[in-house]
Amino acid sequence: MATPWSTAQAPLWWRLRAPITVLTLVAFCASLLSPLSVAAQAGAERSRALQDVSPTYDAPRQLDVRAPSDSSGDSLSAQPLDKQGAGQLQQSPASVDTSRLQGAVGATLPEPDDTVQPAALPTGDDKSGVTSKSISVPQGSGTVQGMGESFSAQLSTGIMTYAVPFTLPTARGNVDPALGLSYSSSGGHGNAGVGWTVGSAFIARQTDRGVPSYDDRPSWHPNQDRFVFNGGQELVPVCDVGPGLSCPGALPGEVMPSWSVGWQLQRPRVEGSFMRFFWSPNRRTWRVQSKSGQVLELGVPLDGSGYTGALETNPERPSEVYRWYVSREYDTQTATGTEAGAPVNTVLYRYQLDGESRYLTDIYDTTPTTAPTTTDLGRYAHHTRLTWAPRSDITRSYRSGWLIERALRLSRVDVTSARYGSEGREYVRRYQLEYDPAYHVSLLKSVQLKGRCRPVGGAARSVFEGPGGALPEPLGCVTEDLPKLSFGYSHVGPPTADGFEPFDTEVRRIQNSPLHSLDEALTDLFDVNRDGLPDVVVTAPGLYGGGYGWFENGAGGQLDTFSQAQAMALRGVLGANAATLQLTNPNLVALDLDGDGAANLLHMPVARSYGLYDFVQLSSGAYELQGREVTTASGLDVKIDFGRDALETQLMDVNSDGLVDVVVTTGTQLETFFNLGRLPGGDGQFGTGA
């Protein structure tokens, strides 16, 4: 490029252009690299911050919880951790998986730094304090710890649930058995105390609509019983699998198993688990297929053993099965050779019978590779045994159609495992359950995990199973125990008081109390407006213009306050009027006849038709007692006469279908007139005496 000057003649600014250009280029590059260096520095600072806020604990105290030694004699040791980082171990020792604590012995952990704020690690898990499974707690030093992952609450009902899992040995394949305690604040008397249950999968006949009929036929029919899985999932029939694996109700592209001809396919009413339920032609076995190919066999397993201990049946008619418990579980891996097609990764479940109720006692898994299809329980590598003890708060039920008594509760769970190269299974760990003896009901007080035997000098001593899989108490050795997981319960009164806990004796005055007493024959309590509060109804037409009078409870949104008297008109049927429909009439009975939660008045004269009355709100806001005529299909049995047989007639739900039935006794015979409200067109009707 030509210039107008020579180098010597060039101006000063021209001679300095090259250094200036270089400096400008360097500055420009530095400006580009500056954000990168700042970002790198910020990343390093964050890395140091994450290292600084890693969970910190005090030095752990040593606790030896040993698992079975292998052939080299090595063993597993675990330590409970203190302070905040170990809160989960202290809160739920029963759920500790000691297999994950290898190498923790002698670890030196840094002291906690309360000045550093915890940082959220990129785990992908939602640890928000506003989800349905966590409690919102403050952040920073001294924070209150949450309830843990085992706690959850149902936001729609407020029911609290909690789980205590039992750690079992890992089985071969994809059939790991799972066992643990589950708590629900709405639960009743469970087999591990009030609210607590433990057990295995089952299918039972549905009883919320009455006692089952046990009318099991080779194919589906309209009167067939309904079934529920694990007490919650209602099953609905889809089809009876026919020749050629045909199923009219199958989904597009769905293929039936080759063995399913003659089996009945059912599915959950509310799909969520994507499982298929097959009921065998002899109605003794259920096969449940999961979406991953795992199979549960409930009832009699199809392994040739003929085991029937997983059936809960009528003691007088064993063909009537009320409940099917899981007896075998396996995955898709099968044997070859002479036993081709037989599953090799299996889990077997065994039960004991007490009071016509089944209790899970044994879980076996992992057969030897030399005999993968064996049914010899002694050759399985892992065995979990549940021990049951008598309880004082025995529960009894007739929902199945016969007496089922539950008089046992879980006492302990023993886990045993086979050692490589030795015969028999030896003690690994134990979960000991303790109940509060101060109460007349079974309240689970604590769960404690006990480790295997630690020898006191000399060679190690193993504890092996006895006859029938029973495990003797470890003697001549010391077992290291984790801290107890304890539970407390709220109570109204002292636990030492006899009978029921005390009532509130404070007298509360009711505002605008009606000028009627409940001891009057014409006065009673009904929930007229269906707000859940009892209102006062007076069946005195002479006082209220030829109708009823009623006083609203909670008027104006104020509790313990009644409104002024309000007139209620009557619309009678079959010639009934206000003078007839008085509570003094023995043929007028108050009950919830149709099971809708609202009270009805049933007028039952000695005739083939009668009147059923409801409290109905009109468009004006006033209420009216409206009646409708009801006639049974076979005509009203004249033996239902509340006027003549008032002392011999009782109203009760005999078949547990939620509807009131009529029971008439004469001293020599007893007749039951079942409510037909669950049948089409049977609302408010009774059948003939039976």
Backbone hydrogen bonds, N-H to C=O, Kabsch-Sander energy under -0.5 kcal/mol:
donor,donor_aa,acceptor,acceptor_aa,energy
10,A,6,S,-1.6
15,R,11,P,-1.9
16,L,12,L,-1.6
17,R,14,W,-1.1
20,I,16,L,-2.1
21,T,17,R,-2.4
22,V,18,A,-2.3
23,L,19,P,-2.6
24,T,20,I,-2.6
25,L,21,T,-2.3
26,V,22,V,-2.5
27,A,23,L,-2.6
28,F,24,T,-2.4
29,C,25,L,-2.4
30,A,26,V,-2.4
31,S,27,A,-2.2
32,L,28,F,-1.4
33,L,29,C,-2.4
34,S,30,A,-1.7
36,L,32,L,-0.6
37,S,33,L,-2.3
38,V,34,S,-2.6
39,A,35,P,-2.9
40,A,36,L,-2.6
41,Q,37,S,-2.6
42,A,38,V,-2.7
43,G,39,A,-2.7
44,A,40,A,-2.4
45,E,41,Q,-2.4
46,R,42,A,-2.5
47,S,43,G,-2.3
48,R,44,A,-2.6
49,A,45,E,-2.5
50,L,46,R,-2.7
51,Q,47,S,-2.2
52,D,48,R,-2.3
53,V,49,A,-2.1
54,S,51,Q,-0.9
57,Y,110,P,-0.7
61,R,80,P,-0.6
65,V,63,L,-0.8
66,R,64,D,-0.6
70,D,74,D,-1.1
73,G,70,D,-1.7
78,A,63,L,-0.6
85,G,56,T,-0.5
86,A,82,D,-0.8
86,A,83,K,-0.6
87,G,84,Q,-2.1
90,Q,86,A,-2.0
91,Q,87,G,-2.5
92,S,88,Q,-2.4
95,S,92,S,-1.4
96,V,93,P,-1.4
98,T,96,V,-1.0
100,R,97,D,-2.0
101,L,98,T,-1.5
104,A,101,L,-1.8
107,A,104,A,-1.6
109,L,107,A,-0.6
114,D,112,P,-0.6
116,V,113,D,-1.2
121,L,119,A,-0.6
123,T,121,L,-2.5
127,K,125,D,-0.9
131,T,128,S,-0.8
134,S,131,T,-1.1
143,T,140,G,-1.0
151,F,148,G,-1.2
152,S,161,T,-2.1
153,A,132,S,-1.3
154,Q,159,I,-2.5
155,L,153,A,-0.8
157,T,154,Q,-0.6
158,G,154,Q,-3.5
161,T,152,S,-2.9
162,Y,183,Y,-1.7
163,A,150,S,-0.8
164,V,181,L,-2.8
166,F,179,L,-2.8
167,T,94,A,-0.6
168,L,166,F,-0.7
175,V,172,R,-0.5
179,L,166,F,-0.5
181,L,164,V,-2.8
182,S,197,T,-2.1
183,Y,162,Y,-3.3
184,S,195,G,-1.6
185,S,160,M,-2.5
187,G,184,S,-1.8
190,G,188,G,-1.1
190,G,193,G,-1.8
192,A,193,G,-0.6
192,A,196,W,-1.7
193,G,190,G,-1.3
194,V,442,S,-2.9
195,G,188,G,-3.4
196,W,193,G,-1.2
197,T,182,S,-2.1
203,I,324,W,-2.3
204,A,228,V,-2.3
205,R,322,Y,-1.8
206,Q,226,R,-3.0
210,G,207,T,-1.6
210,G,656,S,-1.0
211,V,655,N,-0.6
216,D,214,Y,-1.5
217,R,215,D,-0.7
224,Q,221,H,-2.0
227,F,235,L,-0.6
228,V,204,A,-2.6
229,F,233,Q,-3.1
230,N,202,F,-3.1
230,N,228,V,-0.5
232,G,229,F,-1.8
233,Q,229,F,-2.1
234,E,232,G,-0.7
235,L,227,F,-3.1
236,V,267,R,-2.9
238,V,265,L,-3.2
239,C,265,L,-1.2
241,V,239,C,-0.6
241,V,263,W,-2.6
242,G,246,S,-2.6
245,L,242,G,-1.3
246,S,242,G,-0.6
246,S,243,P,-0.7
250,A,247,C,-1.9
254,E,251,L,-2.4
260,S,257,P,-1.5
262,G,241,V,-2.9
263,W,260,S,-2.2
264,Q,279,W,-2.4
265,L,239,C,-2.7
265,L,263,W,-0.5
266,Q,277,F,-3.0
267,R,236,V,-2.2
269,R,234,E,-3.4
271,E,269,R,-0.7
276,R,289,Q,-2.2
277,F,266,Q,-2.3
278,F,276,R,-0.5
278,F,287,R,-3.0
279,W,264,Q,-2.4
280,S,285,T,-2.7
283,R,280,S,-1.6
286,W,298,L,-2.5
287,R,278,F,-2.7
288,V,296,L,-2.8
289,Q,276,R,-2.6
289,Q,287,R,-0.5
290,S,294,Q,-2.5
293,G,290,S,-1.5
295,V,330,Y,-2.7
296,L,288,V,-2.4
297,E,328,R,-3.1
298,L,286,W,-2.6
298,L,296,L,-0.6
299,G,325,Y,-2.9
300,V,284,R,-2.0
311,L,308,T,-1.5
312,E,323,R,-2.5
313,T,311,L,-0.7
314,N,317,R,-0.7
314,N,320,E,-2.0
320,E,317,R,-2.4
321,V,319,S,-0.9
322,Y,312,E,-3.0
322,Y,320,E,-0.5
323,R,312,E,-1.4
324,W,203,I,-3.0
325,Y,310,A,-3.0
325,Y,323,R,-0.5
326,V,201,A,-2.2
327,S,297,E,-3.2
328,R,297,E,-1.7
329,E,347,V,-2.0
330,Y,295,V,-2.0
331,D,345,N,-1.0
335,A,342,A,-2.8
339,E,336,T,-1.0
340,A,337,G,-1.4
341,G,335,A,-1.8
342,A,339,E,-2.0
344,V,333,Q,-1.6
345,N,333,Q,-0.6
346,T,344,V,-0.9
347,V,329,E,-2.4
348,L,364,Y,-2.6
349,Y,327,S,-2.0
350,R,362,D,-2.3
352,Q,359,Y,-2.2
354,D,357,S,-2.5
357,S,354,D,-1.4
359,Y,352,Q,-2.2
361,T,350,R,-2.6
362,D,350,R,-1.7
363,I,384,T,-2.0
364,Y,348,L,-2.5
365,D,382,H,-1.6
366,T,346,T,-1.0
371,A,368,P,-1.1
374,T,371,A,-1.5
377,L,375,T,-0.8
379,R,376,D,-1.8
380,Y,377,L,-1.2
381,A,366,T,-3.1
382,H,365,D,-2.0
383,H,416,T,-2.1
384,T,363,I,-2.4
385,R,414,D,-2.8
386,L,361,T,-2.7
387,T,412,R,-2.6
389,A,409,R,-2.8
391,R,407,A,-1.8
394,I,392,S,-1.6
395,T,406,R,-1.6
397,S,404,I,-1.7
401,G,398,Y,-1.6
404,I,397,S,-2.5
405,E,355,G,-2.6
406,R,395,T,-2.8
407,A,405,E,-0.7
409,R,389,A,-2.6
410,L,191,N,-2.3
411,S,387,T,-3.2
412,R,387,T,-1.3
413,V,431,Y,-2.1
414,D,385,R,-2.9
415,V,429,R,-2.6
416,T,383,H,-2.8
417,S,426,E,-2.1
418,A,381,A,-2.0
419,R,424,G,-0.7
422,S,419,R,-1.9
426,E,417,S,-2.7
427,Y,463,V,-2.9
428,V,415,V,-2.6
429,R,415,V,-1.2
430,R,450,K,-2.3
431,Y,413,V,-2.7
432,Q,430,R,-0.6
432,Q,448,Q,-2.8
433,L,411,S,-2.4
433,L,431,Y,-0.5
434,E,446,S,-2.3
436,D,443,L,-2.6
439,Y,436,D,-0.9
443,L,441,V,-0.9
444,L,442,S,-0.6
445,K,434,E,-2.9
446,S,434,E,-1.8
447,V,485,L,-1.9
448,Q,432,Q,-2.2
450,K,430,R,-3.4
450,K,448,Q,-0.6
451,G,480,E,-3.0
452,R,66,R,-1.0
454,R,478,V,-2.6
456,V,476,G,-0.6
457,G,455,P,-1.0
464,F,462,S,-0.6
465,E,425,R,-1.7
466,G,470,A,-4.4
469,G,466,G,-1.7
470,A,467,P,-1.2
478,V,454,R,-2.2
480,E,452,R,-0.7
480,E,478,V,-0.5
482,L,449,L,-2.4
485,L,447,V,-2.9
486,S,484,K,-0.8
487,F,445,K,-2.6
497,A,494,P,-1.1
505,T,503,F,-0.6
508,R,506,E,-0.5
511,Q,509,R,-0.5
511,Q,560,D,-2.2
513,S,510,I,-0.7
516,H,514,P,-1.1
520,E,517,S,-1.8
523,T,520,E,-1.4
524,D,537,V,-2.0
526,F,535,D,-2.6
528,V,526,F,-1.3
535,D,526,F,-2.8
536,V,551,F,-1.8
537,V,524,D,-2.7
537,V,535,D,-0.5
538,V,549,G,-3.4
539,T,522,L,-3.0
539,T,537,V,-0.5
540,A,538,V,-1.3
543,L,540,A,-1.6
544,Y,540,A,-0.9
546,G,541,P,-3.1
547,G,544,Y,-1.1
548,Y,568,M,-2.8
549,G,538,V,-2.1
550,W,566,Q,-2.3
551,F,536,V,-2.5
552,E,550,W,-0.5
554,G,561,T,-2.2
555,A,552,E,-0.7
555,A,561,T,-1.4
557,G,554,G,-1.7
558,Q,555,A,-1.4
559,L,557,G,-0.6
561,T,558,Q,-0.7
562,F,511,Q,-1.9
563,S,552,E,-1.7
566,Q,550,W,-2.0
568,M,548,Y,-2.7
569,A,623,Y,-0.8
571,R,625,L,-2.8
576,A,573,V,-1.7
581,L,577,N,-2.7
582,Q,580,T,-1.7
585,N,582,Q,-2.3
588,L,585,N,-1.9
589,V,587,N,-0.6
589,V,602,L,-2.3
591,L,589,V,-0.5
591,L,600,N,-2.3
593,L,591,L,-1.1
600,N,591,L,-2.8
601,L,613,Y,-1.7
602,L,589,V,-3.3
602,L,600,N,-0.5
603,H,601,L,-0.6
603,H,611,G,-2.9
604,M,587,N,-2.9
604,M,602,L,-0.7
607,A,605,P,-2.0
610,Y,630,V,-2.1
611,G,603,H,-1.8
612,L,628,R,-2.3
613,Y,601,L,-2.7
614,D,626,Q,-2.5
616,V,614,D,-0.7
616,V,624,E,-2.8
618,L,622,A,-3.3
621,G,618,L,-1.6
624,E,616,V,-2.7
625,L,569,A,-2.7
626,Q,614,D,-2.4
626,Q,624,E,-0.9
627,G,571,R,-1.7
628,R,612,L,-1.7
630,V,610,Y,-2.6
632,T,608,R,-0.6
635,G,632,T,-1.0
640,I,637,D,-1.9
641,D,639,K,-1.4
645,D,641,D,-3.0
649,T,645,D,-0.9
650,Q,663,V,-2.8
652,M,650,Q,-0.5
652,M,661,D,-2.2
654,V,652,M,-1.1
660,V,592,D,-0.5
661,D,652,M,-3.0
662,V,673,F,-2.1
663,V,650,Q,-3.0
664,V,671,E,-2.9
665,T,648,E,-2.4
666,T,669,Q,-2.2
667,G,669,Q,-0.6
671,E,664,V,-3.1
673,F,662,V,-3.3
674,F,672,T,-0.7
676,L,685,Q,-3.6
679,L,676,L,-1.8
682,G,679,L,-2.2
685,Q,682,G,-2.1
687,G,674,F,-2.4
690,A,672,T,-1.4
